[in-house]
Amino acid sequence: MNQILYLIASHTNPDQVLRLVQTIQANSANAYVLIHHDVAGSTLDDSVFKAMERVHFLERSIPVQWGEFSLVEMELYCIDWLFANSIQFDWLIFLSGQDYPIQPFSDIEQFLSTTEYDGFMEYFLATEPPQASTQRRLRWKHDTGFKRFFYHYFKLPLPSSLNSLLFWLGRINPLQFLFTLVVDRHGAKLGVRCKTPFNDTFQCYAGSQWHTLSYHCIKYIHEFVQQYPAIVNHYRHTLIPDESFFQTILLNQPSLKILNNNKRYIDWNGSKPETLKSQDFDRLIDSDCHFARKLDLTADTQLFDRLDQHIRNVSPTLINV
């Protein structure tokens, strides 16, 4: 059976992170769990994890900000750590702290041990309109990929009171292509049209940041970022690079076979995932997905209990902190 590594990126709900790790350990004896917790979001007691076998809690915490390169940097740091510490694995499953398994681990492991694919991730060409459901979910317009990944952005250190004015100034964006202005709840950024690494033989891809990737994919990413630092640096200055960086690296390598499905069940409401509840249980387990997001232990413990019963067929009694 293949060796599965679960990379968990968390920032909130410490009890829920613990439950996820305990569930993995209870149902996948050979699994290895690597945890990166953003301490800027909440405090997580790492002593609980130090007592567990085949679980490592990273002491270094990278402050992660939505839409910034820090999301990519965090995963690259984790990948570097894996190779520096000679951790053996066949598959890496990237999870948030609010993900949870919805199929028996034995089924997931059997699937990965027999698949013809090297990875499972959502992808589409960033410069072409994706399918309608993806357009609605990601609020992806005809020029979204162009504006995100073909400009370099710089934060404007201005008071938030000016954001509404900047928003209206941003309406001139369609009239020219050298500059663009982006204003959202995180502040204002000026985008400057730049030379990119993209061309006919190295195209820009996009998609969800959650993925399940084989060792071959992870090793290729690890080597790629060392060989092409200019491409990494380009993405440092783009918008929401975590929704393009890994797709672009992998989909431009023809020797890797990637299925356009990340095996995640997500119920989208606009551009945000709905918090799943007990009434979603049947839809979750009837899907062909392996994990669901997002779940909230403080909002609905019953869903966790029912999923535990489904994947283990026993009554759960996990948390004992």
Secondary structure, DSSP 8 states (H G I E B T S, - for coil): ---EEEEEEE-S-HHHHHHHHHHHHHH-TT-EEEEEE-TTT----THHHHTSTTEEE-S------TTSTHHHHHHHHHHHHHHHTT---SEEEEEETT-EE-S-HHHHHHHHHH-S-SEE---EETTS---HHHHHHHT--TTHHHHHHSEEEEE----GGGHHHHHHHGGGGGG-SSEEEEEETTEEEEEEE---S-BTTB--EE--S--EEEHHHHHHHHHHHHH-HHHHHHHHTSSSGGGTHHHHHHHT-TTS-EES---EE--EETTEE----GGGHHHHHHSS-SEE----TTT-HHHHHHHHHHHHSS-------
